[in-house]
Amino acid sequence: MIFMTGDCHGDYRRFGSSIFKAQKEMTKADYVMICGDFGLWKDDAEQWYWLKWLEAKPFTTLWVDGNHENYDWLKTFPIENWHGGKVQKILPSIIHLCRGQVFDLDGMTFFTFGGAASHDISGGVLDPADPLFKSQLKQARMSYLPYRILHHSWWPEEMPSADEYAEGWENLARYNDKVDVIVTHCASTSTQSLLSAGRYQPDALTDYLEEVRQKVTFQYWFFGHYHDHRRLNMKEHLLYEQIIRII
């Protein structure tokens, strides 16, 4: 069995047995896949409590990264190969699916590409190393605009590198640009425009995913990021708190 869901932001209560009842029939050979913003946020006791709580579940948790992850911490986990692609195992059955990979799971191929541009930084990204940081922080708080702090609540790695984009194309080429499922955090440019009525602007990642959308043959595309649940067409699904079974 494979289930899909959207952003968690470190809150995994939707996977409680009284809510996600299907887990009673699941084993570690079954998967729940999270479409970004898993919530790997802070290496502290509270985070590890919830990670261990999730690890104790009967299923295996898979996730692509979003724009709300601690990339400094994520880098400390070694990269290994798993089911045909690169992963980082946070715990044995909590597995980060790296960008631009193709995985073979239960006879289906999954192309994964995490990351997204943060939309909640209209107040700016402040650098603690800047001599003016304290005054900038005070001004940001007074403005009531959403802001982030570099390497504390925002990381530039939320957007992919040139190497990650290239690796994605290389791995898709190995499958002749054909996969069963695409899993991302944000959507392609045209899909994002459709669901937001132009509210969100295109960027390098949405444009890359637009090229994927045009060139790659796929059956389904699941993504999160926009905090809604919508079936945009027969193939593309925006997920948030819902958990849906795909096989």
N, C-alpha and C positions, 0 to 999 in steps of 0.2 A: 504494500500500500504506500502511496505517496500523497501527502496533503500539502497544500499551499496556503500561506497566510501573508499578511502585510507587516508593516512597521510595528516593532515592539517597544523600542526606546528603553530597554531594560526591564520592562514590565511583562512578566511571563505568566501572569495569572490566568490568561485565557487557556493555558494548557493544564489547568487543574482538572482533576478527574471528574468533578461534578459538572464542568462546562464542556470539556473535550472528551466526551464519553467513548468515542471510537477507540481511544487508546487501550481500552480493556481487551481488545482483540489484536493489539500490535506487539511487535517484538523489535529488537534492535536492528533487524533487517528491514524494518519499515521506516519511512522518512517523513519528517515535517520540514518543509523548506520555507524560509523567511525571506521576503523580497526586500532586503535592506533595512537599515536602521535597527539592527539586532540589539544594539545597546551595549557594546563592549566599551565601557566608559571609564571606569576607575578601578585601579587595583587595590581594593579595600575589602574589609570584612563583609559589608553588605552585598557587594557585587559577587563575591565568591559564595556567599550563602545561596544566592539565587542561581548561580551557575551550577552549583552542586545539586540544588533542588531539581533543576532541569536535567542534569546528568542522570538523576535517579529515575527519570521517566522511562517507560518501557521502549520508547522509540528513539531514533537517532535524529538529532536536530542539525539541519544544514542551513547555511545562510550566506547570502551575498552582502557585502558591505554597503552602507549608505553614506550620507553626509553627516551623520551623527554617530561617529565611532572615534575612539581614541587611537589614531594611527601610530602614535609613538609606542603605545603598548602593543598594538597588533604586530608591529615589526619584530617584537621579541620572540614571537612564536615561530618555530622552524617551519619551512615549507617542505612538503613531501608529496609524493604522487599517490593518488587514490582514485580508483575507478576511471583512469584515463586522463585525469587532470591534476593540477596543482591545488593543494589545500593546506590549511593550517588548523591543526587540532588544538582547540582551546582546552578541551577535555576529551577523553576517548570517543564520546558520542555527541560532542558539540563541535561541529566542523565548519570552518570558514571556507567557502568556495571562491578561489581567487578569480581575478578578472581575466576575461578572454579565454576561458577554458571550456572544453567539451567533456562531459561526463556521461558514462554509460551506466544507467541505473534501471534495473528491472526491465531490461530490453529496450529502453528509450534513451535517446540522446538529448542532453541538456546543455545549452550554451549559456554561460553565466558571465555577466558583466556588471559589477557593482559600481558604486559611486554616484554622485549627483552634486550639482551646485546648490549651496544653501540659499534659500529664499528669505531667511529670517535674519539678515545682517544689514538692514538698511541703516542701522546706526554705526556701521563700520566694524572692522576687525582691529582690535587694539593689541599692540605688542608690549608686553611687560618690560622688554629691554629698552624701549624708547624712553629717553629722559623726561618726556612730557606725559608719560603713561598715566600718572595719578590725576593730572588735570584733565586729560582726555577721558578717563574713566568717570570722573565727576560730571563732566559735560554730557557724556553718553547717558548716564543715569538720569540727569535732569531733562534730557530730551524725550524720554519715554519711548525711544525707538529701540527695536531689538538690536543688540550688538553681541559680538563674540570676542573672546580673548585667545590670542594665538597660543597653541599648544596647551590650552586649558579647556576651552570649549569649541575650538575650531582648528582644523588642520588643513593645510593646502593639498594634502593627499586625497581629499574628498574628490578631486578631479583626477582622472587617469593621466598617466604619462604617455609619451609617444611610443615607448616600448610596449606598454600594455595594449594600446590600440593595435600596434603591428602584430603582437602575439595573438590577438583575437582573430585577425584575418588569417594568419598562418594556420591556426587550429581549425578554423572553419573550412579552409581549403582542403585539409586532410579528409573532411567529410563532404567534399564537393559542394560546399555552401548549402548543405541540407541537414537540418536537425529537427527533432520532434518538438522540443520546447525551448523557448528563450526565457531566461529569468534575469531581470534587471531591477535596479531601484527606481531610476527615472525612466521616462518614456522617450520614444523618438520625437523629433521636432514636430512632425505633422500630427502625431497622436496627442502630444502635449498641448498643441494649439487647439485641437478639437475639444479636449476635455476641460480646458481652462478658458476658452473663448478669448485667447490671446493674452491672458493675464501674465503668463510666464514667458519670458523671452528665450529664444534658442541659444545654445552655447555649443562648445566643441563636442561635448559628450552627446547631447541630443542630436546634433548633426551626424555624428558617427553612427548612432543607433538608427537614424533615418536611413543611412546608407545600408546598414544591416537589413533593415526592414524591406528595402527595395531589392536587394541582391540575394538574400538568403531565403530559402524555402523552409517554412516551419508550419506546424499545426497550431501551436498555442504560444502566446507570449503573456507572461505574468509580471507585473511590476507593482511597486508601492509608491511611497514618497508624497503622494498628493492627498492623503488622509481621506479617502473615500472608497466606496465599493461600487464599481461600475463595469458592466460588460459593454465594451465599446463597439464590438462587432463579433463575428463568429470566432475570431482568433485572439483578440487582445482583451485582457482582463486587468483592471485596477483593483487591488486588494488593500484592505486596511486591517480591521480586527477580525474579519470573518476567516474561518478555516474551511477550505473546500478540498474535497478529494478529487484527484485527477486520474488515478488508477488504483 
